Amino acid sequence: MKDQLIIFDTTLRDGEQSPGASMTRDEKVRIAKALERLKVDVIEAGFPAASPGDFEAVQAVAKIIKDSTVCGLARALDKDIDRAGEALKQAGRRRIHTFIATSPIHMQMKLNMSPEQVIEYAVRAVKRARQYTDDVEFSPEDAGRSEEDFLCRILEAVIDAGATTLNIPDTVGYSIPQQFGATIANLMARIPNADKAIFSVHCHNDLGLAVANSLSAVMNGARQVECTINGLGERAGNASLEEVVMAVRTRQDVFACQTRIDTREILTCSKLVSTITGFPVQPNKAIVGANAFAHEAGIHQDGVLKSRETYEIMRAEDVGWSANRMVLGKHSGRNAFKSRITELGFEFASEAEINDAFARFKLLADKKHEIFDEDLQALISETSTEGEEERVKLISLKVCSETGEVPNAQVTLRIDNKEAVGCAEGGGVVDATLKAIEQLVKTEATLALYSVNNITNGTDAQGEVTVRLEKAGRIVNGLGADTDIVVASAKAYINAVNKLHQPNERQHPQMAEV
């Protein structure tokens, strides 16, 4: 029997720290359900002490998830740990993950604490967390730049205090695979009570080595990997869950462990996270990119046709590609629509919500012949972003583009229940449309990103537009989808504007990248 490699997903916590990737409580619940179907072992739902919104999101996930352990992050402070314990109270299986920095630069410059004080805080935090659960994880933040002797001291102490998982984070993505793997092996060999805890790793991707470092650690004894869907996360991101899982599964000749992940759910999770956060997946992304199993070169195509194994080391079906999916169209009924939406992880709160979503589905079905899962996910995401809190809503849009003439746009918006009309010219109809909207909403925000992706194939495919606005240090992403790319652009910009109008609850005091 091989060891189990525990998959700890932190998409909802560390992934959300990507600028503009904030998720609502309901969006976190949707992703958590998808992660549960993926059979993720531990779901880190958030940082409860960070804000009321984070607390409520962790609490909501804790209530709904039954098959995975739900985890909350806490600094090594009594108030943080108590807040996490309260948020996780209703979880079937719960874990508190507490941390404190251990590198010389962090202890001196950030904490202004001596090594002895850091150990004291760590031990006290673990003991307090044990009052709420027997499942306590401890992380020495910036372990990749910490002194090994000090790591041995503090980790031995927290194990004695009751920590059951020791997570070694490469917080700033500084480590190299061979060196990082050796560090894990050394710690496990040198710490006298190392056998009483599971060793874990959490690697950042600043040098593009997060997955490589994680796998090196696994080969040297680590039995938990902290990762995110699509590698989402702070700066260059985290280790990609799908890449770690499929590497271990594909190379069972090398790894003395296996995961319990249902890999057929990987693609669905990837698309859901991408749609909700507005962070598109690059086509050449391993496992979940649109080109991951595509073959252009004639010699490759010929080889695959003769024997798949000539150029494919994994089956596309095993990660969710080309699975038998129900394709809906304009003749599909309400039952088929509701059933598929439920399978995609969304539950309707009322009949009114079902009716609204089904009406949108019928409108979309009139525009395109076949509607795929990706279309449904975009439709539901659009539906869920609209509500009473929206101050700005698109009523109508008229654009004109003619050779030799300056493109122009006229938009009608409802702003705080009053209609307003704006007109503008631009370098193209999209530029003119966004200028006309800005003329009315007056955000004075900087357009930091404008990105277009097709949701499915074909000229009738929906276009998915991501707009990133930045104002006074705050970054928000807006998402819009439509078969008309200009309309999709307007929807995305308005979605971002509405987010700017909402209070920014994620003001993390001393937010950690752990």
C-alpha positions as CSV (number, residue, x, y, z in Angstrom):
1,M,0.0,0.0,0.0
2,K,1.3,3.4,-0.9
3,D,1.1,6.4,1.4
4,Q,-1.7,8.9,0.8
5,L,-0.6,12.4,-0.3
6,I,-2.9,14.9,1.3
7,I,-4.1,17.6,-1.1
8,F,-4.7,20.9,0.8
9,D,-6.4,23.4,-1.5
10,T,-6.0,27.1,-0.6
11,T,-7.7,28.6,-3.7
12,L,-10.3,30.3,-1.4
13,R,-7.6,31.8,0.8
14,D,-4.2,32.3,-0.9
15,G,-5.8,32.2,-4.3
16,E,-8.1,35.1,-3.4
17,Q,-5.0,37.2,-2.6
18,S,-4.3,37.6,-6.3
19,P,-5.0,41.3,-7.0
20,G,-8.7,41.6,-8.1
21,A,-9.5,37.9,-7.4
22,S,-11.8,38.6,-4.4
23,M,-14.8,36.3,-4.2
24,T,-18.2,36.7,-2.6
25,R,-19.4,34.3,0.1
26,D,-21.7,32.5,-2.4
27,E,-18.9,32.2,-4.9
28,K,-16.6,30.7,-2.3
29,V,-19.4,28.2,-1.4
30,R,-19.7,27.2,-5.1
31,I,-16.0,26.6,-5.5
32,A,-15.9,24.7,-2.1
33,K,-18.6,22.3,-3.4
34,A,-16.6,21.8,-6.6
35,L,-13.5,21.1,-4.5
36,E,-15.5,18.6,-2.4
37,R,-16.6,16.8,-5.6
38,L,-12.9,16.8,-6.7
39,K,-12.3,15.0,-3.3
40,V,-9.8,17.5,-2.0
41,D,-8.7,16.5,1.5
42,V,-8.5,19.9,3.1
43,I,-10.2,23.2,1.9
44,E,-8.6,26.3,3.4
45,A,-11.7,28.5,3.2
46,G,-10.2,31.8,4.3
47,F,-8.7,34.0,7.0
48,P,-11.6,34.6,9.5
49,A,-10.0,37.4,11.4
50,A,-9.3,39.4,8.3
51,S,-12.8,40.9,7.9
52,P,-16.5,40.2,8.6
53,G,-16.8,39.0,5.0
54,D,-14.0,36.5,5.3
55,F,-15.5,35.2,8.6
56,E,-18.9,34.7,7.0
57,A,-17.4,33.0,4.0
58,V,-15.5,30.5,6.1
59,Q,-18.6,29.9,8.3
60,A,-20.7,29.3,5.2
61,V,-18.2,26.8,3.8
62,A,-17.9,25.1,7.2
63,K,-21.7,24.6,7.2
64,I,-22.0,23.1,3.8
65,I,-19.0,20.9,3.3
66,K,-19.2,17.3,4.7
67,D,-16.5,15.2,3.0
68,S,-13.5,17.5,3.2
69,T,-11.8,19.1,6.2
70,V,-12.5,22.8,6.4
71,C,-9.5,24.9,7.5
72,G,-9.2,28.5,8.7
73,L,-6.0,30.5,8.8
74,A,-4.9,32.5,11.9
75,R,-1.9,34.4,12.9
76,A,-0.3,33.3,16.2
77,L,-2.6,35.6,18.1
78,D,-5.3,34.7,20.5
79,K,-8.0,36.8,18.8
80,D,-7.2,35.3,15.4
81,I,-7.4,31.7,16.7
82,D,-10.6,32.4,18.6
83,R,-12.1,33.9,15.5
84,A,-11.1,30.9,13.4
85,G,-12.5,28.5,16.0
86,E,-15.9,30.3,16.0
87,A,-16.1,30.3,12.2
88,L,-15.3,26.6,12.0
89,K,-17.7,25.6,14.8
90,Q,-20.2,23.9,12.5
91,A,-17.7,22.0,10.3
92,G,-17.9,18.2,10.3
93,R,-14.1,18.1,10.2
94,R,-12.2,21.3,11.0
95,R,-8.6,22.5,11.1
96,I,-6.9,25.6,12.4
97,H,-3.8,26.7,10.5
98,T,-1.7,29.1,12.5
99,F,1.6,30.7,11.5
100,I,4.4,33.1,12.5
101,A,7.4,34.2,10.5
102,T,10.8,32.5,11.3
103,S,13.3,34.0,8.8
104,P,15.8,36.5,10.3
105,I,14.7,39.3,8.0
106,H,11.0,38.7,8.9
107,M,11.6,38.4,12.7
108,Q,13.8,41.5,12.8
109,M,12.1,43.8,10.2
110,K,8.5,42.8,10.4
111,L,7.8,41.3,13.8
112,N,10.6,43.0,15.8
113,M,10.8,39.9,17.9
114,S,13.6,37.7,19.2
115,P,13.7,34.0,18.1
116,E,12.8,33.0,21.7
117,Q,9.7,35.2,21.5
118,V,8.7,33.7,18.2
119,I,8.9,30.2,19.7
120,E,6.8,31.4,22.7
121,Y,4.1,32.8,20.4
122,A,4.0,29.7,18.2
123,V,3.6,27.3,21.1
124,R,0.9,29.4,22.8
125,A,-1.0,29.6,19.5
126,V,-0.9,25.9,18.9
127,K,-2.1,25.2,22.4
128,R,-4.9,27.7,22.1
129,A,-6.0,26.2,18.7
130,R,-6.1,22.7,20.3
131,Q,-9.0,24.0,22.5
132,Y,-11.1,24.1,19.3
133,T,-9.9,21.1,17.4
134,D,-7.4,18.2,17.5
135,D,-6.3,19.0,13.9
136,V,-3.8,21.9,14.1
137,E,-1.4,23.0,11.5
138,F,1.6,25.2,12.1
139,S,3.6,27.1,9.4
140,P,6.9,28.9,10.0
141,E,6.4,31.7,7.4
142,D,9.3,32.3,5.1
143,A,10.8,28.9,6.0
144,G,12.6,28.9,2.7
145,R,14.9,31.7,4.0
146,S,14.9,30.6,7.7
147,E,17.9,29.0,9.4
148,E,17.6,25.2,9.6
149,D,18.7,25.0,13.2
150,F,16.0,27.5,14.3
151,L,13.4,25.6,12.2
152,C,14.2,22.4,14.1
153,R,13.8,24.2,17.4
154,I,10.5,25.8,16.7
155,L,9.0,22.7,14.9
156,E,10.0,20.4,17.8
157,A,8.3,22.8,20.2
158,V,5.0,23.1,18.3
159,I,4.8,19.3,17.9
160,D,5.1,19.0,21.7
161,A,2.4,21.6,22.0
162,G,0.0,19.6,19.8
163,A,0.6,20.5,16.2
164,T,-0.4,17.6,13.9
165,T,0.7,19.0,10.6
166,L,3.9,21.0,10.0
167,N,3.8,23.1,6.8
168,I,7.1,24.3,5.4
169,P,6.3,27.3,3.1
170,D,8.6,28.7,0.5
171,T,6.8,32.0,1.0
172,V,8.7,34.1,-1.6
173,G,9.4,31.4,-4.1
174,Y,13.2,31.5,-3.4
175,S,13.9,27.8,-3.2
176,I,15.4,25.4,-5.8
177,P,14.0,21.8,-6.0
178,Q,17.1,19.9,-5.0
179,Q,17.8,22.2,-2.1
180,F,14.1,22.4,-0.9
181,G,13.8,18.6,-1.0
182,A,16.9,18.3,1.1
183,T,15.6,20.8,3.6
184,I,12.5,18.6,4.1
185,A,14.5,15.5,4.5
186,N,16.9,17.2,7.0
187,L,14.0,18.5,9.1
188,M,12.4,15.1,9.3
189,A,15.7,13.5,10.2
190,R,16.8,16.0,12.8
191,I,13.6,16.8,14.7
192,P,13.3,14.1,17.5
193,N,9.5,14.0,17.4
194,A,9.0,14.4,13.7
195,D,7.2,11.1,13.5
196,K,4.2,12.6,15.4
197,A,3.3,15.1,12.6
198,I,2.7,15.1,8.9
199,F,5.1,17.3,6.9
200,S,3.6,19.6,4.4
201,V,4.8,22.2,1.8
202,H,3.4,25.4,0.4
203,C,5.4,26.7,-2.5
204,H,5.1,30.0,-4.4
205,N,5.9,30.3,-8.0
206,D,8.1,33.5,-8.2
207,L,10.8,31.5,-10.1
208,G,8.4,29.2,-11.8
209,L,9.4,26.3,-9.5
210,A,6.4,25.9,-7.2
211,V,5.3,22.5,-8.6
212,A,8.9,21.3,-8.9
213,N,9.7,22.3,-5.4
214,S,6.5,20.7,-4.1
215,L,7.2,17.4,-5.9
216,S,10.8,17.4,-4.7
217,A,9.5,17.7,-1.1
218,V,7.1,14.8,-1.7
219,M,10.0,12.6,-2.9
220,N,11.8,13.5,0.3
221,G,9.0,12.6,2.7
222,A,6.4,15.4,2.7
223,R,2.9,13.9,2.7
224,Q,0.8,17.1,2.2
225,V,1.0,19.6,-0.6
226,E,-0.7,23.0,-0.4
227,C,-1.8,24.2,-3.8
228,T,-4.5,26.0,-5.7
229,I,-6.7,25.5,-8.8
230,N,-4.9,26.9,-11.9
231,G,-2.0,27.9,-9.6
232,L,-3.9,31.0,-8.6
233,G,-2.3,33.1,-5.8
234,E,-0.2,36.0,-4.6
235,R,2.3,37.5,-7.2
236,A,3.2,34.7,-9.6
237,G,0.9,32.2,-7.9
238,N,1.1,28.9,-6.0
239,A,1.8,25.3,-6.9
240,S,-0.9,24.2,-9.4
241,L,-3.2,21.5,-7.9
242,E,-3.8,19.9,-11.2
243,E,-0.1,19.7,-12.1
244,V,0.9,18.2,-8.7
245,V,-1.9,15.7,-8.8
246,M,-1.4,14.5,-12.4
247,A,2.4,14.4,-11.9
248,V,2.0,12.0,-9.0
249,R,-0.7,10.0,-10.8
250,T,1.3,9.7,-14.0
251,R,4.7,8.9,-12.4
252,Q,3.7,6.2,-10.0
253,D,7.0,4.6,-10.8
254,V,8.7,7.5,-9.0
255,F,6.3,8.6,-6.2
256,A,5.7,6.3,-3.2
257,C,2.3,7.9,-2.6
258,Q,-1.0,8.6,-4.3
259,T,-3.9,11.0,-3.9
260,R,-7.6,10.4,-3.6
261,I,-8.5,13.2,-6.1
262,D,-11.2,12.4,-8.7
263,T,-9.2,13.8,-11.6
264,R,-12.3,13.8,-13.9
265,E,-13.5,16.9,-12.0
266,I,-10.2,18.9,-12.6
267,L,-11.4,20.7,-15.7
268,T,-14.7,21.7,-14.2
269,C,-13.0,23.1,-11.2
270,S,-10.5,25.0,-13.3
271,K,-13.2,26.6,-15.5
272,L,-15.3,27.5,-12.5
273,V,-12.4,29.3,-10.7
274,S,-11.4,31.0,-13.9
275,T,-15.0,32.3,-14.5
276,I,-15.5,33.5,-10.9
277,T,-12.2,35.2,-10.5
278,G,-11.9,36.6,-14.0
279,F,-8.4,35.1,-14.4
280,P,-8.4,33.3,-17.8
281,V,-6.3,30.1,-18.2
282,Q,-3.6,30.5,-20.7
283,P,-4.0,28.1,-23.7
284,N,-0.6,26.3,-23.1
285,K,-1.3,25.8,-19.4
286,A,-0.5,22.2,-18.4
287,I,-3.5,19.9,-17.9
288,V,-6.3,22.5,-18.2
289,G,-5.1,24.8,-21.0
290,A,-7.1,24.7,-24.3
291,N,-4.0,23.3,-26.1
292,A,-2.9,20.8,-23.4
293,F,-4.1,17.9,-25.5
294,A,-4.0,19.5,-29.0
295,H,-1.6,18.4,-31.7
296,E,-0.6,20.7,-34.6
297,A,2.5,19.1,-36.0
298,G,1.7,16.4,-38.7
299,I,4.2,13.9,-37.3
300,H,2.5,14.2,-33.8
301,Q,-1.0,13.9,-35.3
302,D,0.0,10.8,-37.2
303,G,1.6,9.2,-34.1
304,V,-1.4,9.9,-31.9
305,L,-3.8,8.5,-34.5
306,K,-1.7,5.2,-34.5
307,S,-1.3,5.1,-30.8
308,R,-2.2,7.8,-28.3
309,E,0.8,6.9,-26.1
310,T,3.2,8.1,-28.7
311,Y,2.7,11.7,-27.8
312,E,0.3,11.7,-24.8
313,I,1.3,10.7,-21.3
314,M,-2.2,11.2,-19.9
315,R,-5.7,10.7,-21.2
316,A,-7.6,13.9,-21.8
317,E,-10.7,12.2,-20.5
318,D,-9.0,11.5,-17.1
319,V,-8.9,15.2,-16.3
320,G,-12.4,16.1,-17.7
321,W,-11.7,16.8,-21.3
322,S,-14.1,15.3,-23.9
323,A,-16.2,13.7,-21.3
324,N,-19.8,12.8,-22.2
325,R,-21.5,16.1,-21.4
326,M,-25.1,17.1,-22.0
327,V,-25.2,19.7,-24.7
328,L,-28.2,22.0,-24.2
329,G,-30.1,24.0,-26.9
330,K,-33.1,26.1,-27.4
331,H,-35.4,23.1,-27.2
332,S,-34.0,21.9,-23.8
333,G,-36.4,22.1,-21.0
334,R,-36.3,23.6,-17.5
335,N,-35.6,20.3,-15.9
336,A,-32.5,19.5,-18.0
337,F,-31.2,23.1,-17.5
338,K,-31.7,22.9,-13.7
339,S,-30.1,19.4,-13.5
340,R,-27.0,20.5,-15.4
341,I,-26.6,23.7,-13.4
342,T,-26.8,21.7,-10.2
343,E,-24.1,19.3,-11.4
344,L,-21.9,22.3,-12.0
345,G,-22.1,23.2,-8.4
346,F,-24.7,25.9,-8.3
347,E,-27.9,25.8,-6.2
348,F,-30.8,28.1,-6.6
349,A,-32.1,29.9,-3.5
350,S,-35.6,30.4,-4.9
351,E,-38.0,29.7,-7.8
352,A,-37.5,33.3,-8.9
353,E,-33.7,32.7,-9.3
354,I,-34.4,29.5,-11.4
355,N,-36.8,31.4,-13.6
356,D,-34.4,34.3,-14.1
357,A,-31.5,32.0,-15.0
358,F,-33.7,29.9,-17.3
359,A,-34.9,33.0,-19.1
360,R,-31.3,34.1,-19.7
361,F,-30.5,30.6,-20.9
362,K,-33.3,30.8,-23.5
363,L,-32.1,34.2,-24.7
364,L,-28.6,32.7,-25.1
365,A,-30.0,29.6,-26.9
366,D,-31.6,31.9,-29.5
367,K,-28.2,33.3,-30.3
368,K,-26.1,30.1,-30.5
369,H,-27.1,26.6,-31.5
370,E,-25.3,24.6,-28.8
371,I,-24.8,25.6,-25.2
372,F,-21.9,23.9,-23.3
373,D,-20.9,23.8,-19.7
374,E,-18.6,26.8,-20.1
375,D,-21.6,28.8,-21.4
376,L,-23.7,27.8,-18.5
377,Q,-21.0,28.7,-16.0
378,A,-20.6,32.1,-17.6
379,L,-24.4,32.6,-17.5
380,I,-24.7,31.7,-13.9
381,S,-21.7,33.8,-12.9
382,E,-23.3,36.8,-14.6
383,T,-26.6,36.0,-12.9
384,S,-25.0,35.8,-9.5
385,T,-23.2,39.1,-9.9
386,E,-26.5,41.0,-10.4
387,G,-28.5,41.9,-7.5
388,E,-29.9,44.7,-5.4
389,E,-26.5,46.0,-4.5
390,E,-25.8,46.9,-8.2
391,R,-25.8,50.6,-8.6
392,V,-25.1,50.6,-12.3
393,K,-26.9,48.4,-14.9
394,L,-26.7,48.4,-18.7
395,I,-30.0,49.2,-20.4
396,S,-29.0,49.5,-24.0
397,L,-26.0,50.0,-26.3
398,K,-25.7,51.4,-29.8
399,V,-22.4,51.5,-31.7
400,C,-21.4,52.6,-35.1
401,S,-18.2,51.6,-37.0
402,E,-17.6,52.6,-40.6
403,T,-14.5,52.6,-42.7
404,G,-13.1,56.1,-42.8
405,E,-15.3,57.3,-39.9
406,V,-14.5,57.7,-36.2
407,P,-16.2,54.8,-34.2
408,N,-18.8,56.0,-31.7
409,A,-21.1,54.6,-29.0
410,Q,-24.2,55.5,-27.2
411,V,-25.0,53.8,-23.9
412,T,-28.0,54.0,-21.7
413,L,-27.4,53.0,-18.0
414,R,-29.5,52.8,-14.9
415,I,-27.6,54.5,-12.1
416,D,-29.2,54.4,-8.7
417,N,-32.5,53.8,-10.4
418,K,-32.2,56.7,-12.7
419,E,-31.5,56.4,-16.4
420,A,-28.7,58.3,-18.0
421,V,-27.4,58.4,-21.6
422,G,-23.8,58.8,-22.6
423,C,-22.1,59.2,-26.0
424,A,-18.4,59.0,-26.9
425,E,-16.0,58.4,-29.8
426,G,-13.0,56.1,-29.6
427,G,-10.3,54.3,-31.5
428,G,-12.8,51.4,-31.9
429,V,-16.3,50.6,-30.8
430,V,-15.1,48.9,-27.6
431,D,-13.0,52.0,-26.7
432,A,-15.9,54.3,-27.5
433,T,-18.3,52.1,-25.4
434,L,-16.1,52.1,-22.3
435,K,-15.5,55.9,-22.6
436,A,-19.2,56.5,-22.8
437,I,-19.8,54.4,-19.7
438,E,-17.0,56.2,-17.8
439,Q,-18.5,59.5,-18.9
440,L,-21.6,58.6,-16.9
441,V,-20.1,56.7,-13.9
442,K,-17.1,58.9,-13.4
443,T,-15.0,56.4,-11.4
444,E,-11.7,58.0,-12.6
445,A,-10.2,54.5,-12.3
446,T,-7.3,53.3,-14.4
447,L,-8.0,50.5,-16.9
448,A,-5.2,48.1,-15.9
449,L,-6.3,45.2,-18.1
450,Y,-8.6,44.4,-20.9
451,S,-8.7,40.8,-22.0
452,V,-10.9,38.8,-24.4
453,N,-11.3,35.0,-24.6
454,N,-13.8,32.8,-26.4
455,I,-15.7,30.6,-24.1
456,T,-16.2,27.8,-26.6
457,N,-15.3,27.3,-30.3
458,G,-17.1,28.7,-33.3
459,T,-18.1,32.1,-34.6
460,D,-21.3,32.0,-32.5
461,A,-19.3,31.4,-29.3
462,Q,-19.7,33.8,-26.4
463,G,-16.8,36.1,-25.8
464,E,-15.7,36.5,-22.2
465,V,-14.2,39.8,-21.4
466,T,-12.1,40.6,-18.3
467,V,-11.6,44.2,-17.2
468,R,-9.3,45.2,-14.4
469,L,-9.8,48.6,-12.8
470,E,-7.4,50.2,-10.3
471,K,-8.2,53.2,-8.1
472,A,-6.4,54.4,-5.0
473,G,-4.5,51.2,-4.6
474,R,-7.6,49.0,-4.9
475,I,-7.9,46.5,-7.8
476,V,-11.1,44.9,-9.0
477,N,-11.8,42.5,-11.9
478,G,-15.0,42.8,-13.9
479,L,-16.3,39.9,-16.0
480,G,-18.8,40.0,-18.9
481,A,-19.9,37.4,-21.4
482,D,-22.0,37.7,-24.6
483,T,-22.1,36.5,-28.2
484,D,-21.5,40.2,-29.0
485,I,-18.0,41.2,-27.8
486,V,-18.9,44.8,-27.5
487,V,-21.8,44.0,-25.2
488,A,-19.5,41.7,-23.3
489,S,-17.0,44.5,-22.9
490,A,-19.7,46.9,-21.5
491,K,-21.0,44.2,-19.1
492,A,-17.4,43.6,-17.8
493,Y,-16.7,47.3,-17.3
494,I,-20.0,47.8,-15.5
495,N,-19.3,44.7,-13.3
496,A,-16.0,46.2,-12.3
497,V,-17.6,49.6,-11.6
498,N,-20.1,48.0,-9.3
499,K,-17.4,46.2,-7.4
500,L,-15.6,49.5,-6.9
501,H,-18.8,50.9,-5.4
502,Q,-19.0,48.1,-2.8
503,P,-17.1,48.3,0.5
504,N,-13.6,46.8,0.4
505,E,-13.8,44.4,3.4
506,R,-10.6,42.5,2.7
507,Q,-8.3,44.8,4.7
508,H,-6.0,42.2,6.1
509,P,-3.9,43.3,9.1
510,Q,-0.5,41.9,8.3
511,M,-1.7,39.6,5.6
512,A,0.5,36.6,5.1
513,E,1.5,34.7,2.1
514,V,2.4,31.6,4.1
